[in-house]
Amino acid sequence: MTKAAGDQYSASEQGLGYIYQPRFALLRLLQLPENTSVLIEKDDDLDFIDSNGVKSLASLKHKGTGDRLTDLSTDFWKSVRIWLARYNRDGRSETNLRFFLFSTGTVSSTSILRHFLVEPPTGEEKPTSLSQLAAEVLAKTKSELIGAIATEFRELNNNEQEDFLSRIVIFDGSPRIDDVPSIIKNQHMRSVRRENRDAIFERLEGWWNNTIVNLLVGKRTDPIFGYEISDKLSAYSEEYQSDNLPITFRGMEPPDGLDAENDPRLFVVQLREIGIGSNRIRNAILDYYRAFEQRSAWARESLLVSGEMEEYEARLVDEWSRYRDVVFEELDENSADKVLLEAGKALYRWVDLESGNISALRIRERVTEPYVVRGGFHILANTKPIPRVYWHPLFLNRVGHLLGATA
């Protein structure tokens, strides 16, 4: 059931707020010096630490379109309560903490909060006492929540109140969650070719979200530094150069699992015909899966030039045929079955153990991932009705019977 607009029980904005944190953190770190680091859900939504150890606690508020911050906005005063607790904990005026509020809403032009804006309104005199302004506002509240915060604030002496409030900066009109990707791509990925930015951003954010999860569950305890983003963005960009292609299926396995004993596909049948064991067949299935899915990903992202895959497969077939001729050279129609079997194993051994390390068999010069080559041979061995590569010397004579058995 779809919630009606303005439904008071809708949790959509709250849900957006949670996923806004990591996406906004990524954008903000890209805007700050590389040696700045971030923690999430530590002292505040985000904690930014600069190279001098100065910590900025950031509260994020992803609000509905058109939302405005006024004198008694709970978003502001709830953040103040968090900041007061940290300020007291760290020695009040002795602390190096700063307090930032990032809101997608805008500060009302008549609210005292305008004096906390990162760019205060021009043409106005700076108030002589922020604490006096805050005291006047807090005196008007009938909210129990804000009243309790006012009590905590009054525990500070006048100098501490001024010091505390002087550390607060509001960034209103912050980008909404769905605007962040375009900002990152247009402002921080300009060195990346335009046609590759979407794919690279998707991979960057995937890595970033995994890193954030590791931070939240305790697998990682150190903050994330801005230079880590730069390094990862640079590495991904390198994979999209003319002599390279991105490798995104390393370590991946078929979502439905695999069955080395009963898989009926032709490339697996070929391996059984030469007596390859289950463990090696399992590796072959993984190579096939990764190569096939990798090719599909390259095609979806339009990373291959016209005819490139066809030319690559022709190269694989040519190299296979040359090695096949060497291995099969001494065979004839009278060769014993055992000799034929060993010849097939020798040919496959070359594909399984050596081909992935041969630079001449790379689809592009810097694509060094072995599964691209090994899996490429298995894709060719799976071609129907006649496989383009095979291992057993007499396989082509028997392929019709085998295809009928596995259909």
C-alpha positions as CSV (number, residue, x, y, z in Angstrom):
1,M,0.0,0.0,0.0
2,T,1.4,3.4,-1.0
3,K,1.6,6.0,1.7
4,A,-0.2,9.3,0.9
5,A,1.8,12.4,0.6
6,G,2.3,14.0,4.0
7,D,1.5,10.8,5.9
8,Q,2.6,11.6,9.5
9,Y,3.6,7.9,9.9
10,S,5.8,7.7,6.8
11,A,9.4,6.8,7.6
12,S,10.7,7.7,4.1
13,E,12.6,10.8,5.2
14,Q,14.1,9.0,8.2
15,G,15.1,6.1,6.0
16,L,16.7,8.5,3.5
17,G,18.5,10.1,6.4
18,Y,20.3,6.9,7.2
19,I,21.5,6.2,3.7
20,Y,22.2,9.8,3.2
21,Q,25.1,9.7,5.7
22,P,27.5,7.5,3.7
23,R,26.7,9.2,0.4
24,F,27.2,12.6,1.9
25,A,30.4,11.6,3.6
26,L,31.8,10.5,0.3
27,L,31.0,13.8,-1.3
28,R,32.3,15.8,1.7
29,L,35.6,13.9,1.8
30,L,36.1,14.6,-1.9
31,Q,35.6,18.4,-1.1
32,L,38.1,18.4,1.8
33,P,42.0,17.9,1.8
34,E,43.0,14.3,1.2
35,N,44.5,13.9,4.7
36,T,41.1,14.5,6.2
37,S,39.4,11.4,7.7
38,V,35.9,10.5,8.7
39,L,34.1,8.3,11.2
40,I,30.4,7.5,11.0
41,E,28.0,7.2,13.9
42,K,30.8,7.9,16.5
43,D,30.3,11.3,18.3
44,D,27.7,12.4,15.7
45,D,26.4,11.3,12.3
46,L,29.8,12.0,10.9
47,D,33.1,13.0,12.5
48,F,35.6,14.7,10.3
49,I,39.2,14.9,11.5
50,D,41.7,17.2,9.8
51,S,45.5,16.7,9.7
52,N,46.0,18.8,12.9
53,G,43.6,16.6,14.8
54,V,40.7,19.1,14.8
55,K,37.5,17.3,14.9
56,S,34.3,18.6,13.2
57,L,31.1,16.8,14.4
58,A,28.5,16.9,11.6
59,S,24.8,16.4,12.1
60,L,22.9,15.6,8.8
61,K,19.3,16.4,8.2
62,H,17.7,15.2,5.0
63,K,14.4,17.0,5.0
64,G,11.3,17.2,2.8
65,T,11.4,19.6,-0.2
66,G,10.8,23.1,1.0
67,D,11.5,22.5,4.7
68,R,12.7,25.5,6.6
69,L,14.7,25.9,9.9
70,T,13.3,28.4,12.4
71,D,14.3,29.6,15.8
72,L,12.9,26.5,17.6
73,S,13.5,23.9,15.0
74,T,14.1,20.6,16.8
75,D,16.6,19.5,14.2
76,F,18.9,22.3,15.4
77,W,18.3,22.0,19.1
78,K,18.6,18.2,19.2
79,S,22.0,18.6,17.5
80,V,22.9,21.2,20.1
81,R,22.2,18.6,22.8
82,I,24.6,16.2,21.2
83,W,27.2,18.9,20.8
84,L,26.8,20.1,24.4
85,A,27.5,16.6,25.7
86,R,30.7,16.4,23.6
87,Y,31.7,19.9,24.6
88,N,31.4,19.1,28.3
89,R,33.1,15.8,27.9
90,D,36.2,17.3,26.2
91,G,36.9,20.2,28.6
92,R,34.5,22.8,27.3
93,S,36.6,25.8,26.0
94,E,39.7,23.6,26.0
95,T,38.3,21.3,23.3
96,N,39.2,21.6,19.6
97,L,35.7,20.5,18.5
98,R,33.7,22.3,15.9
99,F,30.0,21.6,15.2
100,F,28.4,21.5,11.8
101,L,24.8,21.1,10.8
102,F,24.2,20.1,7.2
103,S,20.5,20.4,6.2
104,T,18.8,20.1,2.9
105,G,16.3,22.6,4.2
106,T,16.9,26.3,4.3
107,V,17.2,28.7,7.3
108,S,14.4,31.2,7.6
109,S,15.6,34.8,6.8
110,T,14.1,36.0,10.1
111,S,15.6,33.2,12.3
112,I,18.5,33.7,14.6
113,L,19.9,30.6,13.0
114,R,20.9,32.8,10.0
115,H,23.8,34.0,12.2
116,F,25.3,30.5,12.2
117,L,25.2,30.1,8.4
118,V,28.5,29.4,6.7
119,E,27.7,32.5,4.6
120,P,25.8,34.8,7.0
121,P,23.5,37.4,5.3
122,T,25.2,40.5,4.0
123,G,24.2,43.9,5.1
124,E,23.6,42.9,8.7
125,E,25.7,43.7,11.7
126,K,27.1,40.7,13.5
127,P,25.3,40.2,16.8
128,T,27.3,41.2,19.8
129,S,26.2,38.2,21.8
130,L,25.1,34.9,20.3
131,S,24.4,33.6,23.8
132,Q,21.9,36.4,24.5
133,L,20.1,35.7,21.2
134,A,19.9,32.0,22.1
135,A,18.7,32.8,25.6
136,E,15.9,35.0,24.3
137,V,14.7,32.2,21.9
138,L,14.9,29.5,24.5
139,A,12.9,31.5,26.9
140,K,9.9,31.4,24.5
141,T,9.8,27.6,24.1
142,K,7.0,25.5,25.6
143,S,8.7,22.3,24.3
144,E,9.8,19.9,27.1
145,L,12.6,18.6,24.8
146,I,14.0,22.1,24.0
147,G,13.4,23.2,27.6
148,A,15.6,20.4,28.8
149,I,18.3,21.4,26.3
150,A,18.0,25.0,27.5
151,T,18.7,23.8,31.1
152,E,21.8,22.0,30.0
153,F,23.0,25.1,28.0
154,R,22.5,27.4,31.0
155,E,25.0,25.2,33.0
156,L,27.7,26.9,30.9
157,N,29.0,30.2,32.1
158,N,28.6,33.3,29.8
159,N,32.1,32.9,28.2
160,E,31.6,29.2,27.6
161,Q,28.1,29.8,26.1
162,E,29.7,32.3,23.6
163,D,32.6,29.9,22.9
164,F,30.2,27.0,22.4
165,L,27.9,28.8,20.0
166,S,30.9,30.3,18.1
167,R,31.9,26.8,17.1
168,I,28.5,26.1,15.3
169,V,28.2,26.4,11.5
170,I,25.0,25.7,9.5
171,F,25.2,24.6,5.9
172,D,21.7,24.9,4.7
173,G,20.5,24.0,1.2
174,S,22.8,21.0,1.3
175,P,22.5,18.6,-1.7
176,R,19.7,16.0,-1.6
177,I,20.6,12.4,-1.7
178,D,19.7,11.9,-5.3
179,D,21.7,15.0,-6.3
180,V,25.0,13.8,-4.8
181,P,26.0,11.4,-7.6
182,S,25.8,14.0,-10.3
183,I,27.8,16.5,-8.1
184,I,30.5,13.9,-7.6
185,K,30.7,13.0,-11.3
186,N,30.6,16.5,-12.6
187,Q,32.9,18.2,-10.0
188,H,35.2,15.5,-8.8
189,M,35.5,13.0,-11.7
190,R,36.4,15.5,-14.5
191,S,39.6,13.6,-15.3
192,V,37.5,10.5,-16.1
193,R,36.2,10.1,-19.6
194,R,32.5,11.2,-19.6
195,E,31.3,7.9,-21.0
196,N,32.9,5.9,-18.2
197,R,31.8,8.1,-15.2
198,D,28.6,6.3,-14.4
199,A,30.3,2.9,-14.3
200,I,33.2,4.2,-12.3
201,F,31.0,6.0,-9.8
202,E,28.9,2.9,-9.3
203,R,32.1,0.9,-8.4
204,L,33.4,3.7,-6.2
205,E,30.2,3.9,-4.2
206,G,30.0,0.1,-3.9
207,W,33.5,0.1,-2.4
208,W,32.7,3.0,-0.2
209,N,29.5,1.4,1.2
210,N,31.4,-1.8,1.9
211,T,34.0,0.2,3.8
212,I,31.4,2.0,5.8
213,V,29.7,-1.3,6.7
214,N,33.1,-2.6,7.9
215,L,33.5,0.5,10.0
216,L,30.1,0.2,11.6
217,V,30.4,-3.5,12.4
218,G,33.9,-3.1,13.8
219,K,35.9,-4.9,11.1
220,R,37.6,-1.6,10.6
221,T,38.5,0.7,13.5
222,D,40.6,3.3,11.8
223,P,38.8,6.3,10.2
224,I,38.6,6.5,6.4
225,F,40.9,9.0,4.8
226,G,40.2,11.1,1.8
227,Y,43.3,9.8,0.0
228,E,41.8,6.3,0.1
229,I,39.0,7.6,-2.1
230,S,41.5,9.3,-4.4
231,D,43.5,6.1,-4.7
232,K,40.5,4.0,-5.4
233,L,39.1,6.4,-8.0
234,S,42.5,6.5,-9.7
235,A,42.7,2.7,-9.8
236,Y,39.2,2.4,-11.2
237,S,39.9,5.0,-13.8
238,E,43.1,3.2,-14.9
239,E,41.0,0.2,-15.7
240,Y,39.0,2.1,-18.3
241,Q,42.0,3.2,-20.4
242,S,42.3,2.1,-24.0
243,D,44.8,-0.6,-23.1
244,N,42.8,-1.9,-20.1
245,L,39.4,-3.1,-19.0
246,P,37.8,-3.3,-15.6
247,I,37.9,-6.6,-13.7
248,T,34.9,-6.9,-11.5
249,F,34.2,-10.6,-11.1
250,R,37.4,-11.7,-9.4
251,G,36.4,-14.1,-6.6
252,M,32.8,-14.2,-7.7
253,E,30.8,-17.4,-7.8
254,P,27.5,-18.4,-9.6
255,P,24.6,-17.2,-7.4
256,D,22.9,-20.6,-7.8
257,G,26.0,-22.6,-6.9
258,L,27.8,-25.1,-9.1
259,D,27.7,-28.9,-9.6
260,A,31.0,-30.2,-11.0
261,E,29.6,-33.8,-11.0
262,N,26.4,-33.2,-13.0
263,D,26.8,-30.0,-15.0
264,P,25.7,-30.9,-18.5
265,R,27.3,-28.1,-20.4
266,L,29.5,-29.1,-23.3
267,F,32.7,-27.6,-22.0
268,V,32.3,-29.6,-18.8
269,V,31.5,-32.8,-20.7
270,Q,34.7,-32.2,-22.6
271,L,36.7,-32.2,-19.4
272,R,35.1,-35.4,-18.2
273,E,36.0,-37.0,-21.5
274,I,39.7,-36.6,-20.7
275,G,39.4,-37.6,-17.0
276,I,39.7,-34.2,-15.4
277,G,38.9,-34.4,-11.6
278,S,36.0,-32.7,-9.9
279,N,38.2,-30.0,-8.2
280,R,39.7,-28.9,-11.5
281,I,36.2,-29.0,-13.2
282,R,35.0,-26.8,-10.5
283,N,37.7,-24.3,-11.2
284,A,36.8,-24.5,-14.9
285,I,33.2,-23.7,-14.2
286,L,34.3,-20.7,-12.1
287,D,36.6,-19.4,-14.9
288,Y,33.7,-19.8,-17.4
289,Y,31.2,-18.0,-15.2
290,R,33.6,-15.1,-14.4
291,A,34.7,-14.7,-18.0
292,F,31.1,-14.9,-19.3
293,E,29.8,-12.4,-16.8
294,Q,32.8,-10.1,-17.3
295,R,32.2,-10.0,-21.0
296,S,28.6,-9.2,-20.4
297,A,29.5,-6.3,-18.1
298,W,31.9,-4.9,-20.7
299,A,29.2,-5.1,-23.3
300,R,26.6,-3.4,-21.1
301,E,29.0,-0.5,-20.4
302,S,30.0,-0.3,-24.1
303,L,33.7,-0.7,-23.3
304,L,34.5,-3.0,-26.3
305,V,35.2,-1.6,-29.7
306,S,33.3,-3.1,-32.7
307,G,34.6,-6.6,-33.5
308,E,37.1,-6.7,-30.6
309,M,35.7,-9.8,-28.9
310,E,35.5,-11.7,-32.2
311,E,39.1,-10.8,-33.0
312,Y,40.1,-11.9,-29.5
313,E,38.4,-15.2,-29.8
314,A,40.1,-15.8,-33.2
315,R,43.4,-15.2,-31.5
316,L,42.6,-17.7,-28.8
317,V,41.6,-20.3,-31.4
318,D,44.7,-19.6,-33.4
319,E,47.1,-20.1,-30.4
320,W,45.1,-23.2,-29.3
321,S,45.4,-24.7,-32.7
322,R,49.2,-24.2,-32.8
323,Y,49.7,-25.8,-29.5
324,R,47.2,-28.6,-30.4
325,D,49.3,-29.4,-33.5
326,V,52.4,-29.7,-31.4
327,V,50.8,-32.0,-28.9
328,F,49.0,-34.1,-31.4
329,E,51.8,-34.3,-33.9
330,E,52.9,-37.8,-33.1
331,L,49.4,-39.2,-33.0
332,D,47.8,-41.3,-35.8
333,E,44.7,-43.4,-36.4
334,N,46.4,-46.3,-34.6
335,S,47.2,-44.5,-31.4
336,A,46.0,-46.2,-28.3
337,D,43.2,-44.7,-26.2
338,K,45.5,-44.1,-23.3
339,V,47.9,-42.1,-25.6
340,L,44.9,-40.1,-26.9
341,L,43.8,-39.4,-23.4
342,E,47.2,-38.2,-22.3
343,A,47.5,-35.9,-25.3
344,G,44.1,-34.3,-24.5
345,K,45.2,-33.8,-20.9
346,A,48.5,-32.2,-22.0
347,L,46.6,-29.8,-24.3
348,Y,44.2,-28.9,-21.5
349,R,47.0,-28.6,-19.0
350,W,48.5,-25.8,-21.2
351,V,45.1,-23.9,-21.1
352,D,44.6,-24.5,-17.4
353,L,48.1,-23.7,-16.1
354,E,49.9,-21.7,-18.7
355,S,47.6,-19.7,-20.9
356,G,46.5,-17.3,-18.2
357,N,50.1,-16.1,-17.9
358,I,50.8,-15.6,-21.6
359,S,50.8,-11.9,-22.4
360,A,50.0,-12.5,-26.1
361,L,46.7,-14.0,-25.0
362,R,45.4,-10.9,-23.2
363,I,42.4,-9.2,-24.7
364,R,44.2,-5.9,-24.0
365,E,47.8,-5.3,-22.8
366,R,47.0,-4.5,-19.2
367,V,44.2,-7.0,-18.7
368,T,46.2,-9.6,-16.8
369,E,43.4,-11.4,-14.9
370,P,43.9,-15.2,-15.8
371,Y,40.2,-16.0,-15.7
372,V,39.6,-13.8,-18.8
373,V,41.9,-16.1,-20.8
374,R,41.0,-19.5,-19.2
375,G,37.3,-18.7,-19.2
376,G,37.6,-17.6,-22.8
377,F,38.8,-21.0,-23.8
378,H,35.9,-22.7,-21.9
379,I,33.5,-20.4,-23.7
380,L,34.9,-21.5,-27.0
381,A,34.8,-25.2,-25.9
382,N,31.1,-24.7,-25.2
383,T,30.1,-23.5,-28.6
384,K,27.4,-25.4,-30.3
385,P,26.8,-27.3,-32.5
386,I,30.6,-27.7,-33.0
387,P,33.0,-26.4,-30.3
388,R,35.7,-24.2,-31.6
389,V,38.3,-25.7,-29.3
390,Y,38.5,-29.2,-27.8
391,W,40.9,-31.4,-25.8
392,H,40.5,-35.1,-26.7
393,P,41.9,-35.7,-30.2
394,L,38.8,-37.6,-31.3
395,F,36.3,-35.3,-29.7
396,L,34.9,-33.9,-32.9
397,N,34.2,-37.5,-34.1
398,R,32.1,-38.1,-31.0
399,V,30.5,-34.7,-30.5
400,G,27.2,-35.6,-32.1
401,H,26.6,-38.5,-29.8
402,L,27.6,-36.5,-26.7
403,L,25.4,-33.6,-27.6
404,G,22.5,-35.9,-27.9
405,A,23.2,-37.4,-24.5
406,T,23.4,-33.9,-22.8
407,A,20.5,-32.2,-24.7
